[in-house]
């Protein structure tokens, strides 16, 4: 059995690059919903998003060119969400969602490539794998928000209007779909909404199946190598 100290050790930058990002996402997803009903605390939601942007760019900053591309996608997202916060201009929310999809998709690709190519199953590799899975849910939340914006009535909900629930309603629906829970309180009605809903469910199941198998295989290979 491998030494747990060695399992968590390594280059500090390499080992810690996904930890702050994971903490930021967890805060955004699990603390933000409790702040919706408190106007004085809503700014914290955007601070969590800002933390995701900053820690996300940092996590891929090993190569200058890659970091510049990530920053280029993050900047419009960052600006849009803060402008929307203070002006309530609907266009800014749409722009922020579009660049949010591009930015998080780019990060997901880079992090997933790093996880798959890892030679050891370290704590940071596991954090990276979790980050990508959570990113999938956030990305699809943005997609569902865009679909409803461009084609109102794409979703049926127990709310009079699903948009009354704001971004959190679409994030909730996204993660319920990703995990295939399917409570039924929000239902996709339009063709694009239905297509993206079942596509997300498929991706979520494939991701967990393939990635867990890959990490377990890598861990077994790592243990065998240490015994030699």
Steps between C-alpha positions, in 0.01 A plus 500: 500500500638842403624746759218755559757773562653443157152485349428857612853631445664649194565832342288756687385680188415176322322352803302809594393643167150345506432527874409871505292450187306215658438701818374795292258281304369329813438840664323624187277195467417424862513837677365734230142360507469602867595859411231555235244634747742743667562803275790620712682169457439438129832660410666196657361287216693710249806489722485120482476523122797737500694250710419228244628722219826588678573150631401353164754712311762419765437126464605508133774761532791259447514600133489870417308461175233283661469742792452791259221318315332414831531860618362623165188286546471580870520880466167548312330260741643682800405846369151392391397343830604807698339745255179295516517505880493882509290580190260206451557524123369167370749499213786492746364180655482340155854608414624373835330162443650466152854574613442293814426199280814562291725566799384204709505267198858603427601443862319166509687379193838600643433358847357175363804459273723555803306243705506236227872548432595491870758236591383480861162524672574791731262708711519775238409260219185401691418868559542562128265215413235636737545853361428382145186317609371810682594716201282283277203581722577874504556513122167333431332734747623790286382320186149448639489866606593606146238271349228649720623852419495442123183289503280588801279216613761232426458372854190422702521546875298512818607867505276737308807573290812289526709816458365621834738250653790675329827333416474273803188334354687399185803383698266291715336348192841439343637303795175307544532402133874430522447263792186351331284568806219648290267646763269640233442841658670660199433338163658579160231577244668627183707278271835671581430478874418130478803427281745668736332338801548142384846585362605621844364185665698283257821699547466484877466121505778444244732736685459324833529151352805566283688728739451286810620196304803694376593627848457156658716346226764768548496449877547123461785554254656749740482252789654223292786726395579586864515129591771431245 
